[in-house]
Amino acid sequence: MTDNGLRVLLLTISGVLPILFNQQQYNIPIQIWFPLTYPVEPPFIFVTPTAQMIIKPNRSVDLSGRVMLPYITYWNQNNNMLECLAKMREVFSVEPPVMAKPTNNHAVNQTSPVSSRPNSMHLQNHPVARPQNQSVAPPIPKFAILFCLF
């Protein structure tokens, strides 16, 4: 369902967006939903935390995981996904949109997208999860394409 309540069929791509944060590479799980009017209209992009992660809302990602960048907000048909992903990498490398989910036994390092526990796995080893707030995300189609950018 779209923001205005219409039901539409969308193509989705799920994967990870590699970023560098504090000189370490992390893979941020994302989903990109393409409307039928793409590239005239922008895609809907969500950060999709795994079960071990939570969204860390900031200026570019809301609590539901929806990515809100000027490049998307002021989209025109000359914009493209490669530039959009590059802008996301740039912004997420400064302010990661996910962090490790707090546990009862360990404190979470608020400046890092993963916890400081010795046994913690890097984000790249986790499967992609759906957005936490499904009512905001478009409906899941019957197919998906996986991708990974290097």
C-alpha positions as a Markdown table, in Angstrom:
| # | Residue | x | y | z |
|---|---|---|---|---|
| 1 | Met | 0.0 | 0.0 | 0.0 |
| 2 | Thr | 1.4 | 3.4 | -0.9 |
| 3 | Asp | 1.4 | 6.5 | 1.3 |
| 4 | Asn | -1.9 | 7.7 | -0.2 |
| 5 | Gly | -3.6 | 4.3 | 0.4 |
| 6 | Leu | -3.5 | 2.9 | -3.1 |
| 7 | Arg | -2.6 | -0.8 | -3.6 |
| 8 | Val | 0.1 | -1.3 | -6.3 |
| 9 | Leu | 2.5 | -4.0 | -7.4 |
| 10 | Leu | 6.1 | -3.0 | -6.8 |
| 11 | Leu | 9.5 | -4.5 | -7.7 |
| 12 | Thr | 11.8 | -4.9 | -4.7 |
| 13 | Ile | 15.5 | -5.4 | -4.3 |
| 14 | Ser | 16.9 | -6.5 | -1.0 |
| 15 | Gly | 20.5 | -6.6 | 0.0 |
| 16 | Val | 23.2 | -4.8 | 1.9 |
| 17 | Leu | 24.9 | -1.4 | 1.4 |
| 18 | Pro | 28.5 | -1.5 | 2.4 |
| 19 | Ile | 29.7 | 1.5 | 4.4 |
| 20 | Leu | 32.9 | 2.5 | 6.2 |
| 21 | Phe | 32.5 | 3.6 | 9.8 |
| 22 | Asn | 35.4 | 4.3 | 12.1 |
| 23 | Gln | 37.7 | 2.7 | 9.5 |
| 24 | Gln | 35.7 | -0.6 | 9.5 |
| 25 | Gln | 33.4 | -1.9 | 6.9 |
| 26 | Tyr | 29.8 | -2.7 | 7.8 |
| 27 | Asn | 26.9 | -3.9 | 5.6 |
| 28 | Ile | 23.6 | -2.1 | 6.2 |
| 29 | Pro | 20.6 | -4.2 | 5.2 |
| 30 | Ile | 18.2 | -2.4 | 2.9 |
| 31 | Gln | 15.2 | -2.9 | 0.7 |
| 32 | Ile | 14.4 | -0.7 | -2.4 |
| 33 | Trp | 10.9 | -0.6 | -3.7 |
| 34 | Phe | 10.4 | 0.6 | -7.2 |
| 35 | Pro | 7.0 | 2.1 | -8.2 |
| 36 | Leu | 5.7 | 1.5 | -11.7 |
| 37 | Thr | 6.4 | 5.2 | -12.4 |
| 38 | Tyr | 10.1 | 4.8 | -11.7 |
| 39 | Pro | 12.4 | 6.6 | -12.8 |
| 40 | Val | 10.0 | 9.5 | -13.0 |
| 41 | Glu | 9.1 | 9.0 | -9.3 |
| 42 | Pro | 11.7 | 8.0 | -6.6 |
| 43 | Pro | 12.0 | 4.5 | -5.1 |
| 44 | Phe | 10.9 | 3.8 | -1.5 |
| 45 | Ile | 14.0 | 2.8 | 0.4 |
| 46 | Phe | 14.1 | 1.2 | 3.9 |
| 47 | Val | 16.8 | 0.1 | 6.2 |
| 48 | Thr | 15.8 | -3.4 | 7.3 |
| 49 | Pro | 17.5 | -4.4 | 10.5 |
| 50 | Thr | 18.1 | -8.0 | 11.4 |
| 51 | Ala | 16.8 | -9.5 | 14.7 |
| 52 | Gln | 20.1 | -8.5 | 16.3 |
| 53 | Met | 19.8 | -4.8 | 15.2 |
| 54 | Ile | 17.6 | -1.8 | 15.9 |
| 55 | Ile | 17.0 | 1.3 | 13.8 |
| 56 | Lys | 19.0 | 4.3 | 15.1 |
| 57 | Pro | 16.8 | 7.2 | 13.8 |
| 58 | Asn | 18.6 | 10.2 | 12.6 |
| 59 | Arg | 18.2 | 13.0 | 10.0 |
| 60 | Ser | 18.3 | 10.5 | 7.1 |
| 61 | Val | 16.3 | 7.5 | 8.5 |
| 62 | Asp | 13.1 | 7.5 | 10.5 |
| 63 | Leu | 12.0 | 5.0 | 13.2 |
| 64 | Ser | 10.3 | 2.8 | 10.6 |
| 65 | Gly | 13.6 | 2.6 | 8.6 |
| 66 | Arg | 12.5 | 4.7 | 5.8 |
| 67 | Val | 15.4 | 6.6 | 4.2 |
| 68 | Met | 14.8 | 10.3 | 3.7 |
| 69 | Leu | 17.6 | 12.0 | 1.8 |
| 70 | Pro | 17.4 | 15.2 | -0.2 |
| 71 | Tyr | 18.4 | 13.2 | -3.3 |
| 72 | Ile | 15.2 | 11.1 | -2.8 |
| 73 | Thr | 12.9 | 14.0 | -1.7 |
| 74 | Tyr | 13.9 | 16.1 | -4.7 |
| 75 | Trp | 14.0 | 13.3 | -7.1 |
| 76 | Asn | 13.8 | 14.0 | -10.8 |
| 77 | Gln | 14.0 | 11.6 | -13.8 |
| 78 | Asn | 17.7 | 12.5 | -14.3 |
| 79 | Asn | 18.5 | 10.9 | -10.9 |
| 80 | Asn | 19.5 | 7.3 | -10.8 |
| 81 | Met | 20.0 | 4.5 | -8.3 |
| 82 | Leu | 23.8 | 4.4 | -8.4 |
| 83 | Glu | 24.0 | 8.0 | -7.4 |
| 84 | Cys | 21.3 | 7.4 | -4.7 |
| 85 | Leu | 23.2 | 4.5 | -3.2 |
| 86 | Ala | 26.4 | 6.5 | -3.3 |
| 87 | Lys | 24.7 | 9.3 | -1.3 |
| 88 | Met | 23.3 | 6.8 | 1.1 |
| 89 | Arg | 26.8 | 5.3 | 1.7 |
| 90 | Glu | 28.2 | 8.8 | 2.2 |
| 91 | Val | 25.5 | 9.7 | 4.8 |
| 92 | Phe | 25.4 | 6.3 | 6.6 |
| 93 | Ser | 29.3 | 6.2 | 6.9 |
| 94 | Val | 29.0 | 9.4 | 9.0 |
| 95 | Glu | 25.8 | 8.4 | 10.9 |
| 96 | Pro | 25.0 | 4.6 | 10.7 |
| 97 | Pro | 21.2 | 4.0 | 10.7 |
| 98 | Val | 21.4 | 0.7 | 12.8 |
| 99 | Met | 23.1 | -0.5 | 15.9 |
| 100 | Ala | 23.2 | -3.7 | 17.9 |
| 101 | Lys | 20.1 | -4.5 | 19.9 |
| 102 | Pro | 20.7 | -4.0 | 23.6 |
| 103 | Thr | 20.9 | -7.1 | 25.7 |
| 104 | Asn | 20.4 | -7.5 | 29.4 |
| 105 | Asn | 24.0 | -8.7 | 29.9 |
| 106 | His | 25.9 | -6.2 | 27.7 |
| 107 | Ala | 25.9 | -2.5 | 27.2 |
| 108 | Val | 25.7 | -1.2 | 23.7 |
| 109 | Asn | 28.4 | 1.1 | 22.3 |
| 110 | Gln | 26.3 | 4.0 | 21.1 |
| 111 | Thr | 28.9 | 5.2 | 18.6 |
| 112 | Ser | 29.2 | 1.9 | 16.7 |
| 113 | Pro | 26.6 | 0.1 | 14.5 |
| 114 | Val | 27.5 | -3.2 | 16.3 |
| 115 | Ser | 28.0 | -4.0 | 19.9 |
| 116 | Ser | 31.4 | -4.1 | 21.5 |
| 117 | Arg | 31.0 | -7.8 | 22.7 |
| 118 | Pro | 34.0 | -10.0 | 21.6 |
| 119 | Asn | 31.6 | -12.6 | 20.1 |
| 120 | Ser | 29.5 | -10.1 | 18.1 |
| 121 | Met | 29.3 | -10.7 | 14.4 |
| 122 | His | 29.7 | -8.0 | 11.8 |
| 123 | Leu | 26.6 | -6.8 | 10.1 |
| 124 | Gln | 27.5 | -8.5 | 6.9 |
| 125 | Asn | 26.8 | -12.0 | 8.4 |
| 126 | His | 23.2 | -11.3 | 9.1 |
| 127 | Pro | 20.2 | -12.1 | 6.9 |
| 128 | Val | 18.0 | -9.2 | 5.7 |
| 129 | Ala | 15.0 | -8.6 | 7.8 |
| 130 | Arg | 11.7 | -6.8 | 7.0 |
| 131 | Pro | 11.1 | -3.2 | 8.3 |
| 132 | Gln | 9.9 | -3.1 | 11.9 |
| 133 | Asn | 6.8 | -1.1 | 11.0 |
| 134 | Gln | 5.1 | -3.1 | 8.2 |
| 135 | Ser | 2.2 | -0.6 | 8.0 |
| 136 | Val | 4.6 | 2.0 | 6.6 |
| 137 | Ala | 6.4 | -0.3 | 4.1 |
| 138 | Pro | 4.9 | -1.3 | 0.8 |
| 139 | Pro | 3.4 | -4.8 | 0.5 |
| 140 | Ile | 5.8 | -7.6 | -0.1 |
| 141 | Pro | 5.6 | -8.9 | -3.7 |
| 142 | Lys | 5.8 | -12.5 | -4.6 |
| 143 | Phe | 9.4 | -12.1 | -5.8 |
| 144 | Ala | 12.6 | -10.3 | -4.8 |
| 145 | Ile | 16.1 | -9.9 | -6.2 |
| 146 | Leu | 19.1 | -10.0 | -3.9 |
| 147 | Phe | 22.1 | -7.7 | -4.5 |
| 148 | Cys | 25.3 | -6.7 | -2.8 |
| 149 | Leu | 27.4 | -3.7 | -3.8 |
| 150 | Phe | 31.1 | -3.8 | -3.5 |
